[in-house]
Amino acid sequence: MQLGRTVDADGHILEPPDLWKKNLENKFKDRALGLARDAEGIESIIIEGKFSSFSRGFGIAAAFGQSGEVAFSNEFSYMDGPAGAYDPHARIKWMDEEGIDASVLYPSIGLTWEGEVNDPELATAYCRVYNDWITDFCRPYSDRLYAVAHISLMDVERAVGELKRAAKLGVKGVMLTPHPANGKAYGDTYYDPFWAVAQDLGLPVGLHVIARPGYYGSEWYQHPTFKGSPFYFLSVTLGFDIQASFVSFFEGGTLERFPNLKLLVLEVGAGWVPHFIERMDSKWEHSGFMTACKRPPSEYFLRQCFISLDPDEYLVTDVVKRLGDDNLVVSTDYPHIDAHFPHAVDEFLQIDGLSDSSRRKILWDNCARLYNIGA
């Protein structure tokens, strides 16, 4: 079953493991990102020239369609992922098979390093290499593949410079770590120069889950691969950073000061959002005077925020009932282990309780408006 056009609001690519080694400026070559097998034979991320303290067993980033037993084994490699994650021509073929007209692309290795890099110059250099590469990746299919820039906000002046540069390359949005790299909440006015430029350029900013040491609850678990519980991490704690940062945009007045800034929340589903909005509105009634939030949070949400839902998220009907259907988009997460496969579009269309109008908005209209992509 197909209903109009479809955008994958949050698909992923698999960056070449040697991308940074080849393209990072000479002064940073010895600190390049990469992949290697550690002493236990586990494929792990190299950050600043040494093994990550957290991101091990990275084959899961490429494990679309694989069982957990295979994906978490030492035998399965990042380079064993599907061709559509590495090659734009293969990506288009997969999209055609899935009934996806356009895909907005986010990184994979890029989801691993911001929790372990403290040098803002190096962070910006990592982003610069990726942003050049992803725009080249999308160029052969500029009407179907859309690049999102990775920007580190560790240093706002550097971030503004890279945002302006990436915009000239043709990116359609910005990915930010939900856990602020410099410890300042995103409601802090420190970031205002960045939000101002993003607003002026019409580029949405997206909070996307990342892997980082010290995630909430990590001290409770020790796992031989993740040094933490994969189930706990993937199903619960990935969302905590995002939910906290999401609230900070309201509390700190970012959405008040920048009324045309678009804020996107990615890869944590949508079912929690009505509860958060309702609770924020309730608390704003008696303590909003202590914040920079000048009106009920629900008003900012409906005006400026977008939430990415999973194709099998049946709670979408409740979200639409509570908040309407203008702020929702749908994502596959291909080619990661928790991606929705196969036939994610059909899976979404089988959810009961949505009108055809709502389906069209969620599958195409809202995302096209969010990312400013063509009809």
N, C-alpha and C positions, 0 to 999 in steps of 0.2 A: 504494500500500500504506500502511495506517495501523495503528499498534499502540498502542492506548491514547491517553492525552493527552500533549501536548507543550508544553514551555516553551522559548521563546527566551531563554536566560540572559543574552544581551548583544546586544540590538538598540540602534539609535541613532535619535535624532530630529535634525532640523535646526532649530536655534533661529532665530527671526526675526532677521535681521541688525540690526534696530533695537531689539532687546529691551533692551539695556543703556542705550542713548541715551534710551529712554522711561522706564525704571524705576530707573536708578541714582540714589542720593541727589544732591541738587543740588550738593553740594560736590565730587562726583566726575564731574560731567557731561562736563567737558572731557577726561576720561581714560577714556571709555566704550569698551567693546569694540564692534567692528563690522566691516564689510566695505567695501572700495572698490577701484577699479582704480588701480594705481600708474602711474608715468610710462611704463612699457612696455606698459600695457594689461592687465597680469596681475592677476586678482582676488586680493586679499590681505587678511589679517587686520589690523585696526587694534587695537593694544594700547596702553593709556595715551595715547591720542590720536595715535599715530603708527604708521606701517607696521611690522609685525613684521619682525624681521631674518631670519626663517626660514620662516614659514608663508605661502607664496605659491602661487598656482594652486589655490585652495581649492575649485574645482569638483569635485575628486576626492572630496570628502566626500559629494557628492550623485550620484555617477556610477554608481549601481547599474545593471548591465546594459549599460553603455557600453564601447566599446573604449578601450584606453589612448590611442590617437591622438586620439579625441574628448575624452576626459576631461582630458587634459593640454593641450588647445588653449585659446587665449584666447577662443574662441567659446562654450565650454561654461561655464555659470554655476552657482553654488551654488543659485540659484533655479530651475534647470532640473531639479532632482531630482524624484523621484516623489512624488505627493501624499501617500502614506502616511507620508512622513517629516515632513510639516508639519501634517497634519490627523488627529486621532484617529479620525474616522469612516472616512476612507480607509485608515488603518492597520488597522482591524478588518477591512475588506473584503479587504485584501491577506493578512492572517493567515488568514482563512477560506479563501481560495484556496490558501494554502500548507499548510493543515492544522496551523496553530499556534494553540493554545488560549489561551496567555498570553505576553506579552512583558515583559521587564524592560528598562527604557529608560535609556540612557546618553547623554551629550551629544556634540556634534560640535565646535562652536566652543569648547566647554569643554575640548577636548583640545589646545588650541593655546597657551594663555597662561601656564601656570604656570612655564615656563622663562624667562619674560621679565618677570615682575612681582616686585619686591622689597619692596613695601609691604604688610605683613600686613593693615592695615585695608582697603586697596583690594581685596586678594585675597578677603577675607571678604565685602566688599560685592558683588563679582562673583558669588560663590557664592550669596549671599542672593537676588539677582535671579533666578538660574537655578532655584534650589530652589523658589521661589514659582511660577515659570512651569511647571516640569515637573509639579508636583503638580496644578496646574490642568489641564494637558494630559491627564493620566490620569483625572481625576475622572469624566468621562462614562461610562467603562468600568472602574470600580474593581475589577471582578472579572476583568479581562483585561489591563489595562495597569498596570504597576507602576513607580513612580518610584524612582530611586536618587539620593540627594543627592550633590552635588559639594562636598567639603570640602577647604579648604587647611589643611595642618598647619604652615604657616610659623610661626604663633604658636599654641601649644597651648591657651591660655586662650580665645582667640577661637574656635578650632576646637570646643572643648567646648560653648561657647555656641550655635554654629550647629548642632551635632549635636543638641542638645536641642530647639532650635527646629524643625529639619527633622523630627525624630521626631514632633512634635505634628502636623505636616502629613500624616503617614502614609507616609513613605518606607519602603522595604523594605531598604535597604542604603546603603552609602557608597562613593563612588569616590574613590580617592587617586591622585595622581601617583606613579609608581614611583620617580621621581628626587626624593629628599627636597628640598623647597623651601628648607629652611634649612641643608642640608648635614649634618644629623644622621641617621645610619642609623636605620631604624625599630626596631632592637633597643635603641636608647638609651632609658634610663628617663625621659628628658624627656617622651616621649609617653604615659607610663603613665596620666595622668588621662584621656586620650582613649580608650585601649583599655578602661579600666575602665567608662566610660559606655557605649561601644559594646557591651561584654559585657552590662552590666546591661539595656540596651534590647533585646538580642537582634538587633542589626543587624550583618550581616556587613560586613567591610571588603574592598574589591576593589582590587587593583593593576591599573590599566588603562594600556595604552600611551598615550603622549602624543607630540606633536611638540615638539621643543625644539632650540634652537641648541646647538652643541657636542656633539651626540650622538656616541657612540663611533665613531671612524673618519671623522668629518666632515671632518677636515683632509686626507683623502686625495682628496676629490672636490670639483669645482666644476661645478654643473649650472645652466643658465640659469633654470630654474624653482625648484628646491628649494634651490639653492646647496649641493647634495649629491646623491648618487646615489639616485634613487627606488627602484630595484631593491634596492640594498644596504640602504637605510634600511628599506624595507617588509619585506624578507624576512629580515633578520638583526638589525640593530641595535636595532629596536624591542624585542626580547626581552632585551637585555643589562641595561637598567635594572631590569626586572622580576626577572630571575634573581638579580641582586645583592641587591635588596631582599628578595626571597623568602628567601634564605639568612640575611639579617640578622635576620629574625624568630626564627630558630632560635638563631643564635649569640649574640644579645643576651638571650635568655631571655624574649622577649615571650610566646611560647606556653606557657612554663612558668608565668609569673606570672598569665596569664589563660587558664585551661584551657577556658573556655567561649566564648572569642572565636573567631569563624569568619573564616578568611582565604581569599579568593578570588583566583585568578590568571586574568586575562582576555586573550584575543586574541593569545596566542603559542603556541597549540597545546598538546598534552599529551605528545608523543613524547619530549621531553627530560627529563620528570619522573622516570621510573624511574632514569635515569643519575644525576641530581642526588641523589636520595634515597640510592641505593646508595653514591655517593661520599661524601656527608655522613656516612652511618653508618660507613663505613670510616675516615674521618679522625677521627670522634668517638672511636673506640676508643682512639686513642693521644694525641689532643690535646684531647679534650672537656673535660678538667679546666681548660683555659684559657678556657672559655666559660661562659655562664650556662645552657647546655643540659644538663639533669640526666639525660636519658635519650636513647636513640638517636633521631635526628631522624625516623626512619620512624614512631615511635610518635606523635609530635606530628602528623605529616602525616595519618595515618589517623584521628586523633581530631578534627582541627580544620580541615583544608585541603581546598579544592575547586579543581579545574582545569577551565577551559572549553576544550573541544576544537572543532575545525572539523568540519562535517558530512561532509567528504570525507576525513577523517584516518584512513586505513586502519590506522595504527599503534595505534589505540585497542585493537585486539585484544591487542597486546603489553603495553600499559599495564595492561589488565585482568588479564592473566596474571600480571604482576609485582606489582601493587598492589591488585587487586580492583576492584570496580565501584561502590563506595560514595562515591567522591570526585570523580566526573566529571559534568559538565553539558555541554550543547551550545549553540552560539551561531551566529547567521547573520551578524552584523555589518551587516545592512541599515541604511542604503542606501549604504554606502561602496563605493568602487571595488573593493575586495578582498572584498566580501560574497559569500556563496554563493547562487547563483541559477541557474535557478529551481528550485523544489521541493527545498529543502535537506533537509527531513525525509525525503523519499523517498531522497535521496542517502545520508543516513546509514543508512537501513534496508537499503540495498543492500550495505553493508560486510559481507563474509563473516566468520564466525568468532565472532560474538557470539550469546549465547543471548537468547531473548525476554525473560527476566528482566532481563538486563543492559541490553537496549535500553530497557525500561520505566523502569528506574532512571535511566539517563542522560537520557532524554527528559523525565521528569516527576518521579519520586520524589525524587531527590537535590536537584533545584532547588527543589522545593516545601519540602523540609526546610531547605535553605540559606536561602531568603528568607522562610520562614514564610508561605507562601501556601496558600490553601485547596485542598481536594481537588476 
